[in-house]
Amino acid sequence: MTPAAAEVLRRAAAHVLVGDVATPVLDDATSHHLNRVLRLRDGEVVTITDGCGRWRTCAMSGGVIEPTGEVGCVDARAEPVTIAFAVPKHDRPEWIVQKLTELGVDRIVLLHAERSIVRWSGERAARHVDRLVRVAGEALQQSRQVWLPVVEGPIGAKEFLSSAIAADHGGRPLGRADRSIAIGPEGGWSSSELDRAAGRVGLGASVLRVETAAITVAARVLGHVQ
């Protein structure tokens, strides 16, 4: 994204996710937020995105948005950044997804590890993932981004680790070429999971919680690619 485009997105009164930037239609919740919560007036600038790199400027007019700018497009990363994590308890997955989206991660994968305590399956898993996708959408709007991360899983950790790096004590320093990193459960990875991993990276001497490790890894990786 060019600095000029980033400045337009930052300065807009609001940034919203829509299905189609060519003919944008606001859903009831978004319309309520713009008109009743933010109380935007006619002429105020709103930017929209489809979450797939396309975006444009609009203006409020009679409670709806009217396109005012051409459709812009931000290319996807040539090497996407993927962060995977073993599902932790309570609302911590939502917090992790929110922050990873704000940072600009491309793909988020939920894992079931051998020592995982939380396990989602069937309809429960579908409900949780749907909720996390909504959280990602809200975080995209707040952080003024135009690429919505893919949220998927849960899948078995061994399946994912065969092509990813495991964060683990004693691992090598994170490298500039590392793009797919997995964070284990608070009980740690099993020896068989570490044997399956494509490599191991260390995050320092401290024992980090899942959410702290996920954000730390994402920030370091994105610092290499941005």
C-alpha positions as CSV (number, residue, x, y, z in Angstrom):
1,M,0.0,0.0,0.0
2,T,1.3,3.5,-0.9
3,P,1.8,6.0,1.9
4,A,-0.9,8.2,0.3
5,A,-3.5,5.4,0.3
6,A,-2.6,4.5,3.9
7,E,-3.1,8.2,4.9
8,V,-6.6,8.2,3.2
9,L,-7.6,5.1,5.2
10,R,-6.3,6.5,8.5
11,R,-8.1,9.9,8.0
12,A,-11.5,8.5,7.1
13,A,-14.3,8.9,9.6
14,A,-14.9,5.1,9.4
15,H,-13.7,2.0,7.6
16,V,-16.1,-0.8,6.9
17,L,-16.2,-4.2,5.4
18,V,-18.6,-4.8,2.5
19,G,-19.4,-7.5,0.1
20,D,-18.6,-5.6,-3.1
21,V,-16.7,-2.3,-3.4
22,A,-18.2,-1.6,-6.8
23,T,-21.8,-1.5,-5.6
24,P,-21.5,-1.3,-1.8
25,V,-24.5,-2.1,0.4
26,L,-24.4,-1.7,4.2
27,D,-25.9,-4.3,6.4
28,D,-28.2,-3.2,9.2
29,A,-25.5,-3.5,11.9
30,T,-23.0,-1.3,9.9
31,S,-25.6,1.2,9.0
32,H,-26.7,1.5,12.6
33,H,-23.0,2.0,13.7
34,L,-22.4,4.7,11.2
35,N,-25.6,6.6,11.7
36,R,-26.6,6.0,15.3
37,V,-23.3,5.3,17.1
38,L,-20.8,7.5,15.1
39,R,-23.5,9.9,14.0
40,L,-21.7,10.6,10.7
41,R,-23.0,13.6,8.7
42,D,-23.5,14.0,5.0
43,G,-20.2,14.5,3.2
44,E,-18.1,12.7,5.8
45,V,-15.6,10.3,4.2
46,V,-16.0,6.6,4.8
47,T,-13.6,4.0,3.3
48,I,-14.8,0.5,2.3
49,T,-13.0,-2.7,1.6
50,D,-14.0,-6.2,0.5
51,G,-11.3,-7.8,2.6
52,C,-9.6,-9.1,-0.5
53,G,-7.3,-6.1,-1.2
54,R,-9.9,-3.9,-2.9
55,W,-11.0,-0.6,-1.4
56,R,-12.4,2.9,-2.2
57,T,-13.6,6.1,-0.7
58,C,-17.3,6.9,-0.2
59,A,-19.2,9.8,1.3
60,M,-22.2,9.7,3.6
61,S,-25.4,10.9,1.9
62,G,-28.8,10.6,3.5
63,G,-27.7,7.8,5.8
64,V,-26.2,5.7,3.1
65,I,-22.7,5.7,1.5
66,E,-22.1,6.9,-2.1
67,P,-18.8,6.0,-3.8
68,T,-16.6,9.0,-4.6
69,G,-13.2,7.4,-5.5
70,E,-11.9,4.8,-7.9
71,V,-11.4,1.3,-6.7
72,G,-7.9,0.7,-5.4
73,C,-6.2,-2.6,-5.0
74,V,-3.4,-3.7,-2.6
75,D,-1.6,-6.8,-3.7
76,A,-1.4,-9.8,-1.4
77,R,2.0,-10.7,0.0
78,A,4.1,-12.9,-2.2
79,E,4.9,-14.9,0.9
80,P,1.9,-15.0,3.3
81,V,2.5,-14.9,7.0
82,T,0.7,-17.7,8.9
83,I,0.4,-17.9,12.7
84,A,-1.1,-21.1,14.2
85,F,-1.8,-21.6,17.9
86,A,-3.2,-24.4,20.2
87,V,-6.7,-23.2,21.3
88,P,-6.5,-21.8,24.8
89,K,-9.3,-21.4,27.4
90,H,-12.1,-18.9,27.6
91,D,-12.1,-15.8,25.4
92,R,-8.4,-15.8,24.7
93,P,-8.8,-17.1,21.1
94,E,-10.8,-14.0,20.3
95,W,-8.2,-11.8,21.7
96,I,-5.4,-13.5,19.8
97,V,-7.3,-13.3,16.5
98,Q,-8.1,-9.7,17.1
99,K,-4.5,-8.7,17.7
100,L,-3.1,-10.9,14.9
101,T,-5.5,-9.2,12.5
102,E,-4.5,-5.8,13.7
103,L,-0.9,-6.6,13.1
104,G,-1.6,-7.8,9.5
105,V,-1.2,-11.6,9.6
106,D,-2.5,-13.3,6.4
107,R,-3.6,-16.6,7.8
108,I,-4.6,-17.8,11.3
109,V,-4.8,-21.6,12.1
110,L,-6.3,-23.1,15.2
111,L,-4.6,-26.2,16.4
112,H,-5.4,-29.3,18.6
113,A,-2.1,-30.5,20.1
114,E,-1.5,-33.6,22.1
115,R,-1.5,-31.6,25.4
116,S,-4.3,-29.3,24.5
117,I,-7.0,-28.9,27.2
118,V,-9.5,-27.1,24.9
119,R,-10.8,-29.1,22.0
120,W,-13.6,-28.0,19.6
121,S,-15.4,-30.3,17.3
122,G,-18.6,-30.5,15.1
123,E,-21.1,-27.7,15.5
124,R,-19.3,-26.2,18.4
125,A,-16.1,-25.8,16.3
126,A,-18.1,-24.2,13.5
127,R,-19.7,-21.7,15.9
128,H,-16.4,-20.7,17.4
129,V,-14.7,-20.3,14.0
130,D,-17.6,-18.2,12.8
131,R,-17.3,-16.0,15.8
132,L,-13.5,-15.6,15.2
133,V,-14.1,-14.6,11.6
134,R,-16.4,-11.9,12.8
135,V,-13.8,-10.8,15.3
136,A,-11.3,-10.6,12.5
137,G,-13.7,-8.5,10.4
138,E,-14.2,-6.0,13.3
139,A,-10.4,-5.8,13.8
140,L,-9.8,-5.2,10.1
141,Q,-12.2,-2.2,10.2
142,Q,-10.6,-0.8,13.4
143,S,-7.1,-1.1,12.1
144,R,-7.9,0.3,8.6
145,Q,-6.7,-2.8,6.7
146,V,-7.9,-4.2,3.3
147,W,-6.9,-7.8,3.6
148,L,-9.0,-10.0,5.9
149,P,-7.0,-12.9,7.3
150,V,-8.1,-16.5,6.6
151,V,-9.2,-18.2,9.9
152,E,-9.3,-22.0,9.8
153,G,-9.2,-25.1,11.8
154,P,-9.0,-26.6,14.3
155,I,-6.7,-29.2,12.8
156,G,-4.2,-31.6,14.4
157,A,-0.9,-30.0,15.3
158,K,1.1,-32.7,13.7
159,E,-0.6,-32.2,10.4
160,F,0.3,-28.5,10.5
161,L,3.8,-28.8,11.9
162,S,5.0,-30.9,8.9
163,S,5.3,-27.7,7.0
164,A,5.7,-25.1,9.8
165,I,8.2,-24.0,12.5
166,A,7.4,-24.8,16.1
167,A,8.0,-22.1,18.8
168,D,9.9,-23.9,21.6
169,H,12.5,-23.2,24.2
170,G,16.0,-23.9,22.9
171,G,15.1,-23.3,19.3
172,R,17.1,-21.2,16.9
173,P,16.5,-17.4,16.5
174,L,13.6,-16.5,14.3
175,G,14.9,-16.0,10.8
176,R,13.9,-13.6,8.0
177,A,12.6,-16.4,5.9
178,D,10.3,-17.8,8.5
179,R,6.7,-17.3,7.5
180,S,4.7,-20.1,9.1
181,I,5.0,-20.5,12.9
182,A,3.0,-22.6,15.4
183,I,2.5,-21.8,19.1
184,G,1.9,-24.8,21.3
185,P,-0.4,-25.3,24.3
186,E,0.6,-24.2,27.8
187,G,1.8,-27.7,28.6
188,G,4.2,-27.5,25.7
189,W,4.7,-29.6,22.6
190,S,5.1,-33.3,22.8
191,S,8.3,-34.9,21.6
192,S,6.5,-36.5,18.7
193,E,5.1,-33.1,17.6
194,L,8.6,-31.5,17.8
195,D,9.9,-34.4,15.7
196,R,7.3,-33.7,13.1
197,A,8.0,-29.9,12.9
198,A,10.0,-28.4,10.0
199,G,12.1,-26.6,12.6
200,R,12.1,-24.9,16.0
201,V,12.5,-21.2,17.0
202,G,13.0,-19.8,20.5
203,L,11.4,-16.7,21.9
204,G,13.7,-16.0,24.8
205,A,14.2,-17.3,28.3
206,S,10.7,-16.5,29.6
207,V,7.8,-19.0,29.6
208,L,5.1,-17.2,27.6
209,R,1.4,-17.7,27.5
210,V,-0.1,-18.7,24.2
211,E,-1.4,-15.3,23.4
212,T,1.8,-13.5,24.3
213,A,3.8,-15.9,22.2
214,A,1.5,-15.6,19.2
215,I,1.7,-11.8,19.2
216,T,5.4,-11.8,19.8
217,V,6.0,-14.1,16.9
218,A,3.7,-12.2,14.6
219,A,5.3,-8.8,15.4
220,R,8.8,-10.2,14.8
221,V,7.9,-11.9,11.5
222,L,6.0,-8.9,10.1
223,G,8.9,-6.7,11.1
224,H,10.9,-8.6,8.5
225,V,8.4,-8.4,5.7
226,Q,6.9,-4.9,6.0
